[in-house]
Amino acid sequence: MSGRLLGVGVGPGDPELVTVKAARAITAADVIAYPGKEHGHSIAREIAAAYLREGQIEVPLRYPVTTGPTDHPGGYEGALADFYDGCAETLAVHLDAGRDVAVLCEGDPFLYGSYMYLHDRLAARYRTEVIPGVTSFSAAAAAAGTPLVRRDDVLTILPGTLDRDLLAARLAATDAAVVMKSGRTFAGIRGAMEQAGRLARGIYVERASSAQQRVRPLAEVDGPVPYMSLVLMPALGGPGRAAAPAGPGRAGRVSVVGLGPAGPEWLTPEASGALAAAEVLIGYGPYLDRVPTRPGQVRHASDNRVEAERARHALTLAAEGAEVAVVSSGDPGIFAMATAVLEEASAQPEVEVRVIPGLSAMQAAAARVGAPLGHDFAVISLSDQLKPAAVVSERVSAAVRADFVLALYNPASRTRRDGLAEAIAAIARVRAPETPVLVARAVGAADESVGLTTLGALDQSVIDMRTLLIVGSSQSRVEHGRMFTPRRYPAGTSAGAGTGAGAGTGAAAGTGAEARHTGG
């Protein structure tokens, strides 16, 4: 009968953190295998030394390459693949002879552990058991004396080998993080933390739980550092981890953040990161409700008609040193809060303002039915709150004469219906009754309603401020329930020729436009 293969996690470094089960398995095994550098000792064996017994067969697994170059024709990956293939066959000889083989692994065998590559090669052929170990980041958090996550915080574990820009994006998008595989990658890790605006939250931990343990604020560490080191980014909140208070001399900032039409699936990593880093959130109440609450964050909700006041409030807090996020549905630059903040910021040029884009309602609505915005299109708000009704009418007429697809925001409210009727009448004077129209209400919300109709059959009574209309051009058409506008425009076609297109109906799900009167 063949022996058993055991993947044994020996923990981060302190022999006392080896679990009882792991210690028992190490002592009982016939063969002890462990990874190590080609010309160095094995840290995993060093941790487990107290649990070894006389008479055990030891099999060092010496890496052919770690940080240096290789002349293997397959490069680094090829050299390691051959190495693990060879190791697997070496262990298979012992397993076939009926011996139990324990492969020691620092930390946990299935968390960036070398054992997993042997497991991939041998688990289908032999009985296996994996014994988990205390992870290095668990020991690092204990050494740093800080919780990593609380309540609904999300912890992300990242390899430092990622591209710096990608690493920065992942760091910005999560509540808390652990960045492993340091050493040669440390400069990139530190740079990514700084790029993501997380450097002040970073904690560097070297050789956690060992006699050589070292814990420092990341900002104070330049490198070089050993491979057995990592970076913690604890979540904000809790004693000693709350966001730094505003105050003189501390640079603040306003981030105008696009939440997308609705739902966390439409929130970008950049936007998520800005919301997590903010000390103060400001916005229209229903939009703020879409952002999960975080310990230590202050929220200021207001009505949708006070965009200028919201903007001034945000700029004042930022001037006092706070990190402020102004939330806006959809994209903040489309009939929403970005312009309101920038208009007010002209009087406070010392305050940094950044705009973080979001998925717009027209993009989300268009995707529900196909690609109606596949060619040139115009985006017009029918609201006359901040521009004269005559200007709205002129722009609709000009856009329809130019044969643009029209994306119409803020089409009608309970008391403002005439503008919609006039706009549809202006379009109908040029476009054929068969022109396809997308009626998208509350895209992404529980009461979403998305359907296709035609210009001639459009029911204006169902249209409100949560509705977005996309009116096709003379070339737009519906086929098999999908609306699209061809990418090519035929030569010789008159922009004002109401040639129309096929009609159809459809239904899908979706959320409303990101704006009410002026947006935000």
Secondary structure, 3 states (H helix, E strand, C coil): CCCEEEEEECECCCHHHCCHHHHHHHHHCCEEEEEECCCCCCHHHHHHHHHCCCCCEEEEEECCCCCCCCCCCCHHHHHHHHHHHHHHHHHHHHHHCCCCEEEEECECCCCCCCHHHHHHHHCCCCEEEEECCCCHHHHHHHHHCCCCCCCCCCEEEEECCCCHHHHHHHHHCCCEEEEECCHHHHHHHHHHHHHCCCHHHCEEEECCCCCCCEEEEHHHCCCCCCCCEEEEECCCCCCCCCCCCCCCCCCCEEEEEECECCCHHHCCHHHHHHHHHCCEEEEEHHHHCCCCCCCCCEEEEECCCCHHHHHHHHHHHHHCCCEEEEEECECCCCCCHHHHHHHHHCCCCCCEEEEECCCCHHHHHHHHHEECCCCCEEEEECCCCCCCHHHHHHHHHHHHHCCCEEEEECCCCCCCCHHHHHHHHHHHCCCCCCCEEEEEECECCCCCEEEEEECCCCCHHHCCCCEEEEECCCCCEEECCEEECCCCCCCCCCCCCCCCCCCCCCEECCECCCCCCCCC
